[in-house]
Amino acid sequence: MHIKYIVLFVIYNFLPGVQCQSHATAQNLYSHLLTNYSKRITPLADHSQKLNVGVDFYLNSFISINEVDETISIMGVMLLNWTDPALKWDSSSFDNLFALTIDPSDIWKPLMFLVNVADDMEPIGHGVTFYSTLTSTGDVYYSPGGIMKAKCPTNVAKFPFDTQECKLMFFNWGISNTTLTLSALSNQARLYWYTPNSDWTLLEYSTFVEFYNEYSTFNVKIKIKRQSLYYAVMMILPTLLFALLNPLVFVIPVESGERVSLAMTILLSYAIFLTLVSAAIPTSSNPMCVLLAVMITIISLSGFIVGSVIMVSKYYYEETTAGLSSPLKRFAKWRLEKKRNVVLPVNDPNKQINEIEVNVTGKDVANALDCVCLCIFYAAICVCLTGYFVYVLI
């Protein structure tokens, strides 16, 4: 059907034999067709039959998608084709004129509505004149279009590596499938005039017809994938840097006096960074963006690191270990023994551990805690980041 339309268009516009019809011939044909013609009646020669309307969709551009409002905006055109028996004529009686372009307000035409529209519900192409082309066989071609804004449930859990899938549903409001049926002229939308979007990549643009609530509906399924490079550079990489840099405060000597200030500086810096980038993260609770959960986890770990640094500094300057808990002292003693290679000979079971004195000080406890905190926080950060990348990339 679509090829037929193109052939008719080429013949009508480029063959010299067709260009010789006079304006008077076109006027006579117009009067001949529309005299006693009623556009209020469905164009059927036999009203016990169904009118079939072929539909094709031209996707011109993808404008935007709003994850919060769950809407998608596109620019598109619909090609509608049907046969009106009242608009047939003998081309030989009109100087071989077999195609005529007229104002569609003069003839019957299907009014296609976007079912899941997010704005006012109006026919596609409302307020703009899209001319119709008639052929001598009674075929009518009408192509309304415009900006279409539809509801589209979004899933931003994998932001910024997410893929969104939206469906636009069109049908002729008020005419059930017992009178009018739609048929897809192609299983994909046409991209002849498509302009790519810099933020999204078009993955799928299929078209199909289905029956829904006694109506024949024409559906356009659009699948798009977000371009993630900008967000990876501006959000994910700084988060990785903050996360991997933070536990290194346990490597700095306590005597330097810079541990607490560095830990606080990293915490406040990441808090400011999170405030700045939060505006770019989709604010949705169902489901919630996993990247935001990772950022909250990282800043929470930063808070625990600050508290741990303060506690380690307190233990470091303890003059006596009498007030320290037994597990801390035992762990510090074990670490000193391992460090000094203090072990009991296997062949001398009578030798007692008390023969080798290991004096545990507050500094020993603080150094042991530094090692434990460094390992624990790095393990927690690695588990958090690994889990995120496994979730979003697989």
Rosetta blueprint (number, residue, H / E / L):
1 M L
2 H H
3 I H
4 K H
5 Y H
6 I H
7 V H
8 L H
9 F H
10 V H
11 I H
12 Y H
13 N H
14 F H
15 L L
16 P H
17 G H
18 V H
19 Q L
20 C L
21 Q L
22 S L
23 H H
24 A H
25 T H
26 A H
27 Q H
28 N H
29 L H
30 Y H
31 S H
32 H H
33 L H
34 L H
35 T L
36 N L
37 Y L
38 S L
39 K L
40 R L
41 I L
42 T L
43 P L
44 L L
45 A L
46 D L
47 H L
48 S L
49 Q L
50 K L
51 L E
52 N E
53 V E
54 G E
55 V E
56 D E
57 F E
58 Y E
59 L E
60 N E
61 S E
62 F E
63 I E
64 S E
65 I E
66 N E
67 E L
68 V L
69 D L
70 E L
71 T E
72 I E
73 S E
74 I E
75 M E
76 G E
77 V E
78 M E
79 L E
80 L E
81 N E
82 W E
83 T E
84 D L
85 P H
86 A H
87 L H
88 K L
89 W L
90 D L
91 S H
92 S H
93 S H
94 F H
95 D L
96 N L
97 L L
98 F L
99 A E
100 L E
101 T E
102 I E
103 D L
104 P H
105 S H
106 D H
107 I L
108 W L
109 K L
110 P L
111 L L
112 M E
113 F E
114 L E
115 V L
116 N L
117 V E
118 A L
119 D L
120 D L
121 M L
122 E L
123 P L
124 I L
125 G L
126 H L
127 G L
128 V L
129 T L
130 F L
131 Y L
132 S E
133 T E
134 L E
135 T E
136 S L
137 T L
138 G L
139 D E
140 V E
141 Y E
142 Y E
143 S L
144 P L
145 G E
146 G E
147 I E
148 M E
149 K E
150 A E
151 K E
152 C L
153 P L
154 T L
155 N L
156 V L
157 A L
158 K L
159 F L
160 P L
161 F L
162 D L
163 T E
164 Q E
165 E E
166 C E
167 K E
168 L E
169 M E
170 F E
171 F E
172 N E
173 W L
174 G L
175 I L
176 S L
177 N L
178 T L
179 T L
180 L E
181 T E
182 L E
183 S E
184 A E
185 L L
186 S L
187 N L
188 Q E
189 A L
190 R E
191 L L
192 Y L
193 W L
194 Y L
195 T E
196 P L
197 N L
198 S L
199 D L
200 W E
201 T E
202 L E
203 L E
204 E E
205 Y E
206 S E
207 T E
208 F E
209 V E
210 E E
211 F E
212 Y E
213 N L
214 E L
215 Y E
216 S E
217 T E
218 F E
219 N E
220 V E
221 K E
222 I E
223 K E
224 I E
225 K E
226 R E
227 Q L
228 S L
229 L H
230 Y H
231 Y H
232 A H
233 V H
234 M H
235 M H
236 I H
237 L H
238 P H
239 T H
240 L H
241 L H
242 F H
243 A H
244 L H
245 L H
246 N H
247 P H
248 L H
249 V H
250 F H
251 V L
252 I L
253 P L
254 V H
255 E H
256 S H
257 G L
258 E L
259 R H
260 V H
261 S H
262 L H
263 A H
264 M H
265 T H
266 I H
267 L H
268 L H
269 S H
270 Y H
271 A H
272 I H
273 F H
274 L H
275 T H
276 L H
277 V H
278 S H
279 A H
280 A H
281 I L
282 P L
283 T L
284 S L
285 S E
286 N L
287 P L
288 M E
289 C L
290 V H
291 L H
292 L H
293 A H
294 V H
295 M H
296 I H
297 T H
298 I H
299 I H
300 S H
301 L H
302 S H
303 G H
304 F H
305 I H
306 V H
307 G H
308 S H
309 V H
310 I H
311 M H
312 V H
313 S H
314 K H
315 Y H
316 Y H
317 Y L
318 E L
319 E L
320 T L
321 T L
322 A L
323 G L
324 L L
325 S L
326 S H
327 P H
328 L H
329 K H
330 R H
331 F H
332 A H
333 K H
334 W H
335 R H
336 L H
337 E H
338 K H
339 K H
340 R H
341 N L
342 V L
343 V L
344 L L
345 P L
346 V L
347 N L
348 D L
349 P L
350 N L
351 K L
352 Q L
353 I H
354 N H
355 E H
356 I L
357 E L
358 V L
359 N L
360 V L
361 T L
362 G H
363 K H
364 D H
365 V H
366 A H
367 N H
368 A H
369 L H
370 D H
371 C H
372 V H
373 C H
374 L H
375 C H
376 I H
377 F H
378 Y H
379 A H
380 A H
381 I H
382 C H
383 V H
384 C H
385 L H
386 T H
387 G H
388 Y H
389 F H
390 V H
391 Y H
392 V H
393 L H
394 I L
